[in-house]
Amino acid sequence: MQIGIVSTGIYIPETYITGAEIAKAAGIPEMVVEEKMGIKKKPVPGPEDHTCEMGIKAAREAIRKACIDPLEIDLVIYIGEEYKEYPLWTAGIKLQEEIGAFNAWAFDTALRCGTTVMALKLARGMMLSDPDIKTVLLAGGYRNGDFIDYQNPRTRFMYNLGAGGGAILLKRDHQENLLLQTEIITDGSFSEDVVVVAGGTKNPISAENLERGLNQLDVLDPQGMKDRLENKSMANFLKVIRQSVEKSGFSEKDISYVGMLHMKRSAHDYVLKQLGLEESKSIYLEDYGHIGQIDQILSLELAEKAGKLRDGSIVVLVSAGIGYAWGATTIRWGKG
């Protein structure tokens, strides 16, 4: 039994902030933002660009491209951020209603910026084990850039956080764009390094906490996190790629394209070099920044439009998420 990607959908807000504007807000050189951080510009949400709503728009686009009736969808998995229209809310059920998937059931899932890759593994497993699940929609939105204070140097590595929505439609026995194996690593030693301090049960929302700026993303142990990540991050990043490809029956030499999350340019180049891949085998998202778990869907769409994907291409979607989680999914593109 095979699971294939029928279509994808992307929604990007029309409004942007440029690297120069970020540099001015942060009080750092423009060259650092544009060249080292790799941010020429990034989308920021407009007044109607709510998290689930952006996922709804992306889902509608995926359905339009697939030319299917929403009533064919058996399951909706919300892959957007937990930060959404309401703090306690199942966004997947709202998304299901808005797209007209009245025969489906829905739920939310989350692994920070690793959510899409994890959800692909989850969806594939559910489809293979349950004969009633034939068509699955993964969709959601992201706007965690709302939590960034450009005056906080501890969160400088997250100045790239943007906004947007993404969707993927999967179908059983679809003979194109075959979804193969996914590899995931999580490491709980980083679980409380990056948090929004106020808003949970430990530090409820209060006037004092808001005044102190505790409703923004922060890094509680900057040096400790940096030291630990240097020993693990790139190694785990490459490990999930190689293991996903190997479990799918291929080797890293077979990789045709890597759909990577946005990160600093030197890290992006390092991954390609370690895999023996040319720069043309990926797309650096310098005009989008980091739209969390939407990056992989965006990269896949950009690669298809650029003609980088051909029948039989081995594509790897790779993510890394605060927490910390690393994940990679291998796809055999086209008809095989």
Secondary structure, 3 states (H helix, E strand, C coil): CCEEEEEEEEECCCCEEEHHHHHHHHCCCHHHHHHHCCCCEEECCCCCCCHHHHHHHHHHHHHHHHCCCHHHCCEEEECCCCCCCCCCCCHHHHHHHHHCCCCCEEEECCCHHHHHHHHHHHHHHHHHHCCCCCEEEEEEEECHHHHCCCCCHHHHHHCCECCEEEEEEEEECCCCCEEEEEEEEECHHHCCCEEECCCCCCCCCCHHHHHCCCCCEEECCHHHHHHHHHHHHHHHHHHHHHHHHHHCCCCHHHEEEEEECCCCHHHHHHHHHHCCCCHHHCCCCCCCCECHHHHHHHHHHHHHHCCCCCCCCEEEEEEEECCCEEEEEEEECCCC
